[in-house]
Amino acid sequence: MDIKTRIIKINPELMDPDKIKIVATVLQEEGIIAYPTDTFYGLGASCFSEKAIKRIYHLKRREPSKPISIIISDINMARDIAKDIPSLFWKMAGEFWPGPLTLVLKASSTLPTHLLG
């Protein structure tokens, strides 16, 4: 497997469109990125790329039966990826996001099965 590593520093206070475009291209080409969160570094890929998701499972040595988490860009994206969203979700996400809070929801049928373990 040919792996190219490239470090791209992105300042969240001053977004550089050229750097964002580079990262977006990596994701569109089924690549994998590493990114900081409030609590750890994560590996990321397009959740719609089975090839990229399989790479993440391989790199993390994660059991294929375990589902993988999805980070959403905003609170409203939950409607696209989850079903039966409880009212408590909207309250907690509205109160604590952005921030180090993980909320677990039921996956909608629109999500690829390779994410669901």
Backbone hydrogen bonds in HBPLUS format (Angstrom, degrees):
<---DONOR---> <-ACCEPTOR-->    atom                        ^
c    i                          cat <-CA-CA->   ^        H-A-AA   ^      H-
h    n   atom  resd res      DA  || num        DHA   H-A  angle D-A-AA Bond
n    s   type  num  typ     dist DA aas  dist angle  dist       angle   num
A0014-LEU N   A0011-ASN O   3.00 MM   3  5.31 145.0  2.13 108.8 118.9     1
A0019-LYS N   A0016-ASP O   3.00 MM   3  5.44 122.9  2.34 111.3 124.8     2
A0020-ILE N   A0016-ASP O   3.08 MM   4  6.39 161.6  2.11 157.4 163.3     3
A0021-LYS N   A0017-PRO O   2.94 MM   4  6.05 151.6  2.02 142.0 149.6     4
A0022-ILE N   A0018-ASP O   3.12 MM   4  6.40 147.5  2.24 139.2 147.1     5
A0023-VAL N   A0019-LYS O   3.12 MM   4  6.46 163.6  2.15 153.3 156.1     6
A0024-ALA N   A0020-ILE O   2.88 MM   4  6.09 161.6  1.92 151.0 156.8     7
A0025-THR N   A0021-LYS O   2.91 MM   4  6.06 151.7  1.99 144.4 151.7     8
A0026-VAL N   A0022-ILE O   3.08 MM   4  6.41 155.6  2.14 147.8 153.9     9
A0027-LEU N   A0023-VAL O   3.07 MM   4  6.42 161.3  2.11 152.7 157.0    10
A0028-GLN N   A0024-ALA O   2.86 MM   4  6.09 158.3  1.90 149.9 156.4    11
A0029-GLU N   A0025-THR O   2.91 MM   4  6.05 140.2  2.07 146.0 156.1    12
A0031-GLY N   A0026-VAL O   2.75 MM   5  4.94 151.2  1.83 157.6 154.0    13
A0030-GLU N   A0027-LEU O   3.13 MM   3  5.19 148.1  2.23 113.8 112.7    14
A0033-ILE N   A0044-GLY O   2.85 MM  11  5.04 162.1  1.89 141.8 147.7    15
A0044-GLY N   A0033-ILE O   2.68 MM  11  5.04 162.0  1.71 150.2 153.4    16
A0035-TYR N   A0042-GLY O   2.93 MM   7  5.40 152.3  2.01 145.8 153.9    17
A0042-GLY N   A0035-TYR O   2.79 MM   7  5.40 165.1  1.81 159.7 162.3    18
A0037-THR N   A0040-PHE O   2.76 MM   3  5.37 140.6  1.91 152.2 164.7    19
A0049-SER N   A0046-SER O   3.07 MM   3  5.43 169.5  2.08 116.6 118.3    20
A0053-ILE N   A0049-SER O   3.01 MM   4  6.23 164.6  2.03 155.4 160.0    21
A0054-LYS N   A0050-GLU O   2.91 MM   4  6.06 157.3  1.96 148.9 155.0    22
A0055-ARG N   A0051-LYS O   3.11 MM   4  6.41 146.6  2.23 140.9 149.9    23
A0056-ILE N   A0052-ALA O   3.03 MM   4  6.42 152.3  2.11 147.8 154.9    24
A0057-TYR N   A0053-ILE O   3.00 MM   4  6.35 162.8  2.03 154.0 157.9    25
A0058-HIS N   A0054-LYS O   2.98 MM   4  6.20 157.1  2.04 145.1 151.5    26
A0059-LEU N   A0055-ARG O   2.79 MM   4  6.04 169.0  1.80 158.5 160.7    27
A0060-LYS N   A0056-ILE O   2.94 MM   4  6.02 159.7  1.99 153.5 158.4    28
A0061-ARG N   A0057-TYR O   2.96 MM   4  5.75 110.3  2.46 132.6 148.6    29
A0062-ARG N   A0057-TYR O   2.90 MM   5  4.90 157.1  1.96 146.2 150.3    30
A0061-ARG N   A0058-HIS O   3.07 MM   3  4.93 147.7  2.18  98.0 107.9    31
A0066-LYS N   A0063-GLU O   3.00 MM   3  5.64 167.0  2.02 121.9 126.2    32
A0068-ILE N   A0115-LEU O   2.99 MM  47  5.51 160.7  2.03 158.4 158.5    33
A0077-MET N   A0074-ASP O   3.06 MM   3  5.64 149.4  2.16 115.4 123.8    34
A0078-ALA N   A0075-ILE O   3.28 MM   3  5.90 159.0  2.33 111.9 117.6    35
A0079-ARG N   A0076-ASN O   3.15 MM   3  5.87 150.6  2.24 116.6 122.0    36
A0080-ASP N   A0077-MET O   2.91 MM   3  5.38 140.9  2.06 111.0 121.8    37
A0081-ILE N   A0078-ALA O   3.22 MM   3  5.34 135.9  2.43  99.7 111.1    38
A0082-ALA N   A0078-ALA O   2.94 MM   4  5.63 138.5  2.11 157.5 161.4    39
A0108-SER N   A0081-ILE O   2.91 MM  27  5.27 158.8  1.96 123.8 121.6    40
A0083-LYS N   A0106-LYS O   2.92 MM  23  5.61 150.1  2.01 141.8 148.5    41
A0089-PHE N   A0086-PRO O   3.03 MM   3  5.57 140.6  2.19 111.4 121.0    42
A0091-LYS N   A0087-SER O   3.25 MM   4  6.59 158.3  2.30 149.6 155.6    43
A0092-MET N   A0088-LEU O   2.89 MM   4  6.05 172.2  1.89 156.9 158.7    44
A0093-ALA N   A0089-PHE O   2.81 MM   4  5.85 171.8  1.81 161.5 164.3    45
A0094-GLY N   A0090-TRP O   2.98 MM   4  5.78 153.6  2.05 133.4 141.7    46
A0095-GLU N   A0091-LYS O   3.04 MM   4  6.15 141.8  2.19 138.8 148.8    47
A0096-PHE N   A0092-MET O   2.84 MM   4  5.93 165.5  1.86 159.2 162.2    48
A0097-TRP N   A0093-ALA O   2.97 MM   4  5.16 151.3  2.05 137.3 140.3    49
A0101-LEU N   A0099-GLY O   2.85 MM   2  5.72 138.7  2.02 106.9  94.4    50
A0111-LEU N   A0108-SER O   3.29 MM   3  5.97 168.9  2.30 117.1 120.1    51
A0115-LEU N   A0112-PRO O   3.22 MM   3  6.01 168.9  2.23 121.0 124.3    52
A0116-LEU N   A0113-THR O   3.04 MM   3  5.31 151.5  2.12 111.1 119.5    53
